[in-house]
Amino acid sequence: MWQGNRVTDWTTEATDLIERGVAVARDRTVVPARIATRAVVYGLLAGLIALPALVMLLVGAFRGLVLLYGGRDWAAYLTLGGIFIIGGLFSWSRRNP
């Protein structure tokens, strides 16, 4: 005897199984990719904002030192160069070979 409910149950179960498989695949691939994509995008955005800000800060510091030293730009170069050398020596001493 034919049971009409069995056919619809089978198709419903198959559809639910496919939907679960797609959901698991999406959770394992798309969700980590979204997190990585956000990290890359926000990192690039932060870098594109921070780099020009750092350059402008250094130019402003140099200009301020030139004004402070009364137009002697060699003293401003010497001061900023000394700061960078001290920072580099500190970083070099903290490295892990």
C-alpha positions as CSV (number, residue, x, y, z in Angstrom):
1,M,0.0,0.0,0.0
2,W,1.3,3.4,-0.9
3,Q,1.9,5.9,1.9
4,G,2.0,9.5,0.6
5,N,3.6,10.9,3.8
6,R,6.7,8.7,3.3
7,V,7.7,10.5,0.1
8,T,7.4,14.0,1.7
9,D,9.2,12.9,4.8
10,W,12.1,11.6,2.7
11,T,12.4,14.8,0.7
12,T,12.1,16.9,3.8
13,E,14.9,14.9,5.5
14,A,17.1,15.1,2.5
15,T,16.5,18.9,2.2
16,D,17.3,19.3,6.0
17,L,20.5,17.3,5.6
18,I,21.7,19.4,2.7
19,E,20.9,22.6,4.5
20,R,22.8,21.4,7.6
21,G,25.8,20.4,5.4
22,V,25.8,23.8,3.7
23,A,25.5,25.6,7.1
24,V,28.5,23.6,8.5
25,A,30.6,24.3,5.4
26,R,29.7,28.0,5.5
27,D,30.6,28.2,9.2
28,R,33.9,26.6,8.6
29,T,34.9,28.6,5.6
30,V,33.1,32.0,5.4
31,V,33.2,32.9,9.1
32,P,37.0,32.6,9.5
33,A,37.4,34.4,6.1
34,R,35.3,37.3,7.4
35,I,37.4,37.6,10.5
36,A,40.6,37.6,8.5
37,T,39.3,40.0,5.9
38,R,38.2,42.4,8.6
39,A,41.7,42.2,10.3
40,V,43.4,42.9,6.9
41,V,41.1,45.8,6.0
42,Y,41.3,47.5,9.4
43,G,45.1,46.9,9.6
44,L,45.5,48.5,6.1
45,L,43.3,51.4,7.1
46,A,45.2,52.0,10.4
47,G,48.5,51.9,8.5
48,L,47.3,54.3,5.8
49,I,46.2,56.7,8.5
50,A,49.2,56.2,10.9
51,L,52.0,56.4,8.4
52,P,51.2,59.9,7.1
53,A,50.4,61.1,10.6
54,L,53.9,59.8,11.7
55,V,55.6,61.6,8.8
56,M,53.8,64.8,9.6
57,L,54.7,64.5,13.2
58,L,58.4,64.1,12.4
59,V,58.3,67.0,9.9
60,G,56.6,69.2,12.6
61,A,59.2,68.1,15.2
62,F,62.0,69.0,12.9
63,R,60.5,72.3,12.1
64,G,59.9,73.0,15.8
65,L,63.6,72.1,16.6
66,V,64.8,74.4,13.8
67,L,62.8,77.3,15.3
68,L,64.0,76.3,18.8
69,Y,67.6,76.4,17.7
70,G,67.3,79.7,15.9
71,G,67.5,78.5,12.3
72,R,70.4,76.0,12.9
73,D,69.0,73.0,10.9
74,W,72.2,71.0,11.6
75,A,71.3,71.0,15.3
76,A,67.8,69.8,14.5
77,Y,69.2,67.0,12.3
78,L,71.7,66.1,15.1
79,T,68.9,66.0,17.7
80,L,66.5,63.9,15.7
81,G,69.3,61.6,14.5
82,G,70.5,61.1,18.0
83,I,66.9,60.2,19.1
84,F,66.6,57.7,16.3
85,I,70.1,56.2,17.0
86,I,69.3,55.7,20.7
87,G,65.9,54.1,19.7
88,G,67.6,51.9,17.3
89,L,70.3,50.8,19.8
90,F,67.6,50.1,22.3
91,S,65.6,48.0,19.8
92,W,68.8,46.2,18.7
93,S,69.5,45.3,22.3
94,R,66.0,43.9,22.8
95,R,66.0,41.6,19.7
96,N,65.9,37.8,20.1
97,P,68.3,36.1,17.7
